[in-house]
């Protein structure tokens, strides 16, 4: 099986997962922004990895733009977020991002990292505003992502990346291989 891992990584977690997956599978690795559809079409399996930002899986636009050309290819998606996995939130994310012609593409979750010092000014400002709003809530009423947001201090960093998140992806790739 000849495969390609396309990835979009804002702060490095998705890139780390993409590199690990490439090591585990022997698949080629490329940034989605550098991908040429003619090169991508040379592969049997395409894995797209990206961060989640504002309820969107980055890089999905590449699939949307080229899905008709990719018919017959095996496609998988994994997304990476600092928030912990929560089934209903993940389901909504998948329904929102993998709709229409992308519906049915297997999607997987990998937990990322959080470090406000690495963030862009806009992301850092948004996180600070969200943290202030969340801090006013009763802790027992917090959503999992809200708890995660305030669990790490502004001057701290947390890294939840773990190769074990790749196990379901590797299992899916070995099906029918």
C-alpha positions, 0 to 999 in steps of 0.5 A: 500500500502506497500512502501519503500523510498530508498535514496542517499544523499550527503549533506542532502537535499535528506535525508530531502525530504525522511524523509518528504515523509516517514512521509507523507506516512508511507513508510519505509526509507532506504539508497540505499547503505544499501538496499538489493534487497530481502528486497526491493522486499517485498514492493509494491511501491519503491520511489528512491530519490537522488541528481543530480551530474554532470548530473547523478541521484545517486542511479539509478544504484540500479534500473538498476541492479535490474529492472528485479526483480522489474517488477510489482512494482510501482517505482517513482524517485525524484531527488534533486538539488541546481539549480532551476527547468528548464523544458528542463534541467530536461527533458534531465536529465530524458532522460539521467538517465531513459533510456532503461528499466527505461524509463517511470518511473515517475520522480520528482524534488525537489530543495535542498540546497547549502553550500560550507562549507559542500562540499567535497574538489573536489566538492568545487574546481569544484564549485569555477572553475565554479563560476569563469567561470560563472562570466565572462559571461554577466548576461543576457546570464546565464542559470538558474543553472549558476545564482543559482551558483553565487547567493550564496556567497562562505561563504554563504549558501542557503536552498531551500528545501520545503515540497511543492515539495513533492505534485506532488509525493504524488499525483502520489502515491495516483493515483490508490491506 
